[in-house]
C-alpha cells in the first residue's frame, strides 16, 4: 500500500485556528470524494508545538501509485488539489510504502 505524507504550511495571514478549521471542515470533505483514496488522516500540529515549517501533516493511502495518479487526476482530485493550493503557502509530498511494526 502506498502512503502519501503531506506537510502543509498555512499562509502568513491565516491563523493556526483558521487553518485547522479550513482543513478539517472544508478540505476534508473534498478529499473524501477522491476515487481510490483508501484512508485519509489529518494531523494538526498541537498548540505550542515547534512548527518546523508545517502546520499540518496529512496522510493518504492508496492501493498503488497508479491508483494515486488516477485519483488525483480525477475531477475530485483536481478540486481537492486546487483547494489545497489556494489555502496553503506551501505543500511538500512524500511518497512512502508503509511498514507497520506494532
N, C-alpha and C positions, 0 to 999 in steps of 0.2 A: 504494500500500500504506500502511495506517495503522500507525503505531507508537505504543505507549503506553510512556512512560518513567515509572517509579515510583520515588520516593525513599522509602526505608523507614528509620525510626528505631526502634532497639531500645528496650525498656523499661529503665528505670534499673537494675532488679535483674538484668538479663541481661547477661552479659559479652559482649564482641565475639566471642569464640571460640564461645560457646554460640549466639549469634545466627547466626553463619555456618553452624554445624553444622545448626541447625534449617532454615535457608533452603536449604542445598544438599542435605541428606539427608532432610528431611521434607516441606518445602513444594514443592520442585521436582517430586516425583512426582505431587502433586496437580495442579499446573499443567499437567503433561504430558497430562492427561486432558481438558483443556478443549477442547470442539469448536471447530474453526475457528482455533485458535491455530497459526499457521504456523511461528513461531520464538520461542524464549524464551531470554534471556540473563540470567544473574545476575552482577552486578559487585559484589564485596565490597570495601569500602574497605581499602586496604593498611594494615598496622600502622604507626602513627605519622602517618598522613595526617590532615589537618585535616578533621574530620567535617562541618563546615558544616551541622549539623542532620540528617545522614543517615548511616546505617551501611552501606547498600547501595543500588545503583541497578539496577533490573530493567528489561528491555526486552522488550516483547511485540509481535509483528507479526500483523496481521490483514489480510485482503483488503479489508475495508471497515468502516465504523462499524457497519453492520448485522450483520456477522459478529461483531464485538466484543460488541455488545449481546446477540446470541443466545448466544454462548459464555459470557459472564459471567452470563447469566440461566439457564443450564442448571444442573442439579443439581451437575455437576462444577465449574462456575464459581462457584456459590454456596459449595460446600465449600472451594474454594481461597480465596475472599474471606473466609470466616469464619475460616479458619486464620490468614490474614494479620492480620485484625483482632484475633484473640486473642493474637498473638505480637509485635505491633508497638505502640509507643507512638503512632506517627503514620505516615500514608501520604499522599503527595501524588502525584497522577497528572497527567501532561501528555500530551495527545493531539497527535501530530505527523504530518506527512507527510514521509517521509524523502526526501532528495535526495542520493544518493551522488555524491561528486565524484571520487574516485580510489580 
